[in-house]
Amino acid sequence: MAEARLTVRSSKARNMARRLALRRNCTIREVVERALEAYAERESGREPATEFYKRIVAEYGADIELDA
């Protein structure tokens, strides 16, 4: 089965994706997927797990009693 395709009609978006892909040594598809994943996470209002753990350690210390 043929892979789904995404057409970008914005030359600005296409050029930005191409530059990022070249800089990161990955494909334009990977750049677009990562950007959309980051956007979806940010818009969901949820805090990324890494940031959550950093905040919890900063507020409560390294050892947390979860049962308490």
C-alpha positions in Angstrom: 0.0 0.0 0.0 1.3 3.5 -0.8 2.5 5.7 2.0 0.3 8.7 2.8 1.7 12.0 1.6 1.5 15.5 3.0 1.6 18.5 0.7 2.9 21.7 2.1 1.7 24.7 0.1 3.5 27.3 2.1 7.0 28.0 0.7 8.0 29.5 4.1 7.0 26.3 5.9 8.7 24.1 3.3 11.9 26.1 3.4 12.0 26.1 7.2 11.4 22.3 7.3 14.1 21.7 4.7 16.7 23.9 6.6 15.9 22.1 9.9 16.2 18.7 8.2 19.6 19.6 6.8 20.8 21.1 10.1 19.6 18.0 12.1 20.6 15.5 9.4 17.1 14.0 9.2 14.3 13.9 6.7 11.7 16.7 6.2 9.1 14.1 7.3 10.8 13.6 10.6 11.0 17.4 11.2 7.3 17.8 10.4 6.3 14.9 12.6 8.3 16.1 15.6 6.9 19.6 15.2 3.4 18.4 15.1 4.0 16.1 18.1 5.4 19.0 20.1 2.5 21.3 19.1 0.0 18.6 20.1 1.7 18.2 23.5 1.9 21.9 24.1 -1.8 22.4 23.1 -3.0 19.6 25.2 -2.1 21.5 28.3 -0.1 18.6 29.7 3.4 19.1 31.1 6.1 16.9 29.5 7.2 14.1 31.8 10.8 15.4 32.0 9.6 18.8 33.1 7.2 17.3 35.6 10.0 15.2 37.3 12.3 18.2 37.4 9.6 20.3 39.0 8.7 17.6 41.6 12.4 17.0 42.5 12.9 20.8 42.9 9.8 21.2 45.1 10.0 18.0 47.2 13.5 16.6 46.9 14.8 13.4 45.3 12.9 11.0 47.6 9.1 11.2 47.5 6.9 8.9 49.5 4.1 8.2 47.0 2.0 6.2 49.5 1.9 9.1 52.0 
